[in-house]
């Protein structure tokens, strides 16, 4: 698969430097980074673990916000302002 990637200048400079330092192609470095990310073998960077994503949940059609009007009514008002 071929793709086009756009990096910010600082990241592009880092990639270029790593390619020169290791003698590996930029494509090889990018492929390895993506493979490691997708397989979960990235080194621990000390950042907290992100919570697992939860699937979309259905809500009642007329959800009340702090005793206010139903959300459907609020949305109708917002739509009316746009027309």
C-alpha positions as CSV (number, residue, x, y, z in Angstrom):
1,X,0.0,0.0,0.0
2,X,1.3,3.5,-0.8
3,X,0.3,6.6,1.0
4,X,1.3,10.2,1.3
5,X,2.1,11.6,4.7
6,X,2.4,15.2,5.8
7,X,4.6,15.9,8.8
8,X,5.1,19.2,10.6
9,X,8.6,20.6,9.9
10,X,10.1,19.5,13.3
11,X,8.9,15.9,12.9
12,X,10.2,15.8,9.3
13,X,13.6,17.1,10.5
14,X,13.7,14.4,13.2
15,X,12.8,11.7,10.6
16,X,15.4,12.9,8.2
17,X,18.1,13.0,10.9
18,X,17.2,9.5,12.2
19,X,17.3,8.2,8.6
20,X,20.8,9.6,8.2
21,X,21.9,8.4,11.6
22,X,20.8,4.8,11.1
23,X,21.3,4.6,7.3
24,X,17.7,3.3,7.0
25,X,15.2,4.8,4.6
26,X,12.5,7.1,5.9
27,X,9.8,4.7,4.7
28,X,11.5,1.8,6.7
29,X,11.5,4.0,9.8
30,X,7.8,5.0,9.4
31,X,6.8,1.4,8.7
32,X,8.5,0.1,11.8
33,X,6.9,2.9,13.9
34,X,3.4,2.1,12.6
35,X,3.9,-1.7,13.1
36,X,5.1,-1.1,16.7
37,X,2.2,1.2,17.4
38,X,-0.4,-1.2,16.0
39,X,1.1,-4.2,17.8
40,X,1.3,-2.4,21.1
41,X,5.1,-2.7,21.5
42,X,5.9,0.9,21.9
43,X,8.2,1.7,24.8
44,X,6.5,3.1,28.0
45,X,6.7,6.9,27.7
46,X,5.5,7.5,31.2
47,X,2.1,8.9,30.1
48,X,-1.0,7.6,31.8
49,X,-2.9,4.9,30.1
50,X,-6.0,6.2,28.2
51,X,-9.3,4.7,29.2
52,X,-10.8,2.1,26.9
53,X,-13.2,3.6,24.4
54,X,-16.9,2.8,25.0
55,X,-19.4,2.1,22.3
56,X,-22.0,4.7,21.4
57,X,-24.8,4.6,23.9
58,X,-28.5,5.5,23.2
59,X,-30.1,8.1,25.4
60,X,-33.7,8.8,26.1
61,X,-35.2,10.9,23.4
62,X,-36.4,13.6,25.9
63,X,-33.4,13.9,28.1
64,X,-33.8,16.8,30.6
65,X,-30.9,19.0,31.5
66,X,-31.1,20.2,35.1
67,X,-34.9,20.4,35.0
68,X,-34.8,22.5,31.9
69,X,-36.6,21.9,28.6
70,X,-36.1,18.6,26.8
71,X,-33.1,18.4,24.5
72,X,-35.4,18.0,21.4
73,X,-37.0,21.3,22.2
74,X,-33.6,23.0,22.6
75,X,-32.4,21.6,19.3
76,X,-35.6,22.9,17.6
77,X,-34.9,26.4,19.0
78,X,-31.3,26.2,17.7
79,X,-32.4,25.1,14.3
80,X,-35.0,27.9,14.2
81,X,-32.2,30.5,14.9
82,X,-30.3,29.2,11.8
83,X,-33.3,29.5,9.4
